[in-house]
Amino acid sequence: MNIYDYYVTAPDGTQVSLSDFKGKVMLIVNTATGCGFTPHYKSLEKMYEHHHDNGFEIIDIPCNQFKGQAPGTDEEIHQFCTLKYNTRFPQMKKSDVNGPNALPLYGYLKSQQGFEGFGSGVKAMAMKAMLKTIDKDYNNNPEIKWNFTKFVVDRQGNVVKRFEPTVSMDKVEEYIAGIM
């Protein structure tokens, strides 16, 4: 299978085929409205505005699996994002990214780009400390560790990069710009 064999669900229940985005660069991200990383929405929207006309798409998949930081209905989440961050990129139905109910897409993404660490810095140290209390083996499995983990898919449909939420959004933007 490849990325174009997968579907995500829009908030209205419509199945969205990732094949609809063939030939485009995609950034697939699990999001939350009540997370310390929620301000990433501002940078995501800026990236979307800057690159969308050149074939860039963001696939926003809200997820409530990390300390319940995406409460509310799909409509409430959408209203929050559009009112607070003026987001215009596609937002999908709230879904799981780990465990038995995880979207099949996330099994594929994790198989293509595993966890490589949080890097350095204060946020990275905080994530490492917190995750040691949740999953002592977190460093050795590909599971999504937290909200705002980002996967980059190139124009040929290859999952080419995974960014943990601790990575600077400037670095994400630089990478996207480099493959556009």
C-alpha positions as CSV (number, residue, x, y, z in Angstrom):
1,M,0.0,0.0,0.0
2,N,1.0,3.6,-0.4
3,I,-0.3,6.9,1.1
4,Y,-2.8,7.3,-1.7
5,D,-4.6,4.1,-0.6
6,Y,-5.7,5.7,2.7
7,Y,-8.8,7.8,3.6
8,V,-9.6,10.2,6.3
9,T,-13.0,11.3,7.4
10,A,-14.3,14.8,7.2
11,P,-16.4,16.1,10.1
12,D,-19.6,15.6,8.0
13,G,-18.7,11.9,7.7
14,T,-17.5,12.2,4.0
15,Q,-14.6,9.9,3.2
16,V,-11.6,11.9,1.8
17,S,-9.2,9.9,-0.3
18,L,-5.6,11.0,0.1
19,S,-5.3,10.2,-3.7
20,D,-7.2,13.6,-4.1
21,F,-3.8,15.1,-3.1
22,K,-1.6,13.3,-5.6
23,G,1.2,15.5,-6.9
24,K,1.0,17.8,-3.8
25,V,3.2,18.1,-0.8
26,M,1.2,17.2,2.3
27,L,1.7,17.9,6.0
28,I,-0.4,15.5,8.1
29,V,-0.7,16.6,11.7
30,N,-2.6,15.4,14.8
31,T,-3.8,18.5,16.6
32,A,-5.5,19.6,19.8
33,T,-7.1,22.8,20.9
34,G,-6.0,22.8,24.6
35,C,-2.3,21.9,24.3
36,G,0.8,23.8,25.0
37,F,1.6,23.3,21.3
38,T,-1.8,24.7,20.1
39,P,-0.1,27.9,18.9
40,H,1.4,25.8,16.1
41,Y,-1.9,26.5,14.4
42,K,-0.7,30.0,13.7
43,S,2.5,28.8,12.0
44,L,0.6,26.1,10.1
45,E,-1.9,28.6,8.7
46,K,1.0,30.9,7.7
47,M,2.7,27.9,5.9
48,Y,-0.6,27.0,4.2
49,E,-1.2,30.6,3.0
50,H,2.4,30.8,1.7
51,H,2.6,27.4,-0.1
52,H,-1.0,26.3,-0.9
53,D,-1.1,27.8,-4.4
54,N,2.1,25.9,-5.2
55,G,0.6,22.5,-4.3
56,F,0.8,22.3,-0.5
57,E,-1.9,20.8,1.7
58,I,-2.3,20.4,5.4
59,I,-4.4,17.5,6.7
60,D,-5.4,18.4,10.2
61,I,-6.6,15.5,12.3
62,P,-7.7,16.5,15.8
63,C,-6.9,13.9,18.4
64,N,-8.1,13.6,22.1
65,Q,-5.7,10.8,23.1
66,F,-3.2,13.0,24.9
67,K,-4.5,14.1,28.3
68,G,-7.9,15.0,26.7
69,Q,-6.5,18.1,25.1
70,A,-9.0,18.1,22.2
71,P,-12.3,18.2,24.0
72,G,-15.5,19.1,22.3
73,T,-17.2,18.2,19.1
74,D,-15.7,18.4,15.6
75,E,-17.7,21.6,15.1
76,E,-16.5,23.2,18.3
77,I,-12.9,22.3,17.4
78,H,-13.4,23.8,13.9
79,Q,-14.9,27.0,15.4
80,F,-12.0,27.4,17.8
81,C,-9.4,27.0,15.0
82,T,-11.1,29.3,12.6
83,L,-11.9,32.0,15.1
84,K,-8.6,32.0,17.1
85,Y,-6.2,31.1,14.3
86,N,-8.1,31.8,11.1
87,T,-7.3,28.4,9.8
88,R,-8.4,27.6,6.2
89,F,-6.8,24.2,5.7
90,P,-8.9,21.0,5.7
91,Q,-9.7,19.7,9.2
92,M,-10.8,16.1,9.6
93,K,-13.0,14.3,12.1
94,K,-11.4,13.8,15.5
95,S,-9.7,10.5,15.5
96,D,-7.2,8.2,17.3
97,V,-3.6,8.0,16.2
98,N,-2.5,5.2,18.5
99,G,-4.0,2.0,19.8
100,P,-6.7,-0.3,18.5
101,N,-8.9,2.4,17.2
102,A,-6.2,4.4,15.4
103,L,-6.7,5.5,11.9
104,P,-5.1,3.0,9.5
105,L,-3.3,6.0,7.9
106,Y,-1.4,6.4,11.2
107,G,-0.2,2.8,11.2
108,Y,1.2,3.5,7.7
109,L,2.8,6.9,8.6
110,K,4.5,5.4,11.7
111,S,5.8,2.5,9.7
112,Q,7.4,4.9,7.2
113,Q,8.9,7.4,9.7
114,G,9.5,6.2,13.3
115,F,10.2,8.2,16.4
116,E,13.8,9.6,16.4
117,G,13.7,11.7,19.6
118,F,12.6,15.1,20.7
119,G,15.9,16.8,20.1
120,S,17.2,19.2,22.7
121,G,15.9,22.3,24.6
122,V,13.5,22.9,27.4
123,K,10.4,21.6,25.6
124,A,12.3,18.4,24.6
125,M,13.5,17.8,28.2
126,A,9.9,18.3,29.5
127,M,8.5,15.9,26.9
128,K,11.1,13.2,27.8
129,A,10.5,13.5,31.5
130,M,6.7,13.3,31.1
131,L,6.8,10.4,28.7
132,K,9.1,8.4,31.0
133,T,6.1,8.3,33.4
134,I,3.6,7.2,30.7
135,D,5.7,4.8,28.6
136,K,9.1,3.8,29.9
137,D,9.9,2.4,26.4
138,Y,8.7,5.4,24.5
139,N,12.0,6.0,22.8
140,N,12.0,2.5,21.2
141,N,8.5,2.5,19.5
142,P,7.1,4.5,16.6
143,E,3.9,5.5,18.4
144,I,2.8,9.1,18.3
145,K,4.0,10.7,21.5
146,W,1.9,13.9,21.6
147,N,-0.2,16.4,19.8
148,F,1.2,18.2,16.8
149,T,3.4,15.4,15.5
150,K,3.8,16.2,11.8
151,F,4.5,13.9,8.8
152,V,5.6,15.3,5.5
153,V,4.6,13.5,2.2
154,D,6.4,14.6,-0.9
155,R,4.8,15.1,-4.4
156,Q,5.5,11.4,-5.3
157,G,3.6,10.1,-2.2
158,N,6.7,9.3,-0.1
159,V,6.5,9.9,3.7
160,V,9.8,11.7,3.8
161,K,10.0,13.3,7.3
162,R,8.5,13.2,10.8
163,F,8.6,16.2,13.1
164,E,7.9,15.9,16.7
165,P,6.0,18.8,18.4
166,T,9.2,20.0,20.0
167,V,10.8,20.9,16.7
168,S,10.7,24.6,15.9
169,M,8.0,25.5,13.4
170,D,10.7,27.5,11.5
171,K,12.5,24.2,10.9
172,V,9.3,22.6,9.6
173,E,8.7,25.6,7.3
174,E,12.3,25.5,6.1
175,Y,11.9,21.8,5.2
176,I,8.6,22.3,3.4
177,A,10.0,25.2,1.4
178,G,12.9,23.0,0.4
179,I,10.7,20.3,-1.2
180,M,8.2,22.6,-2.8
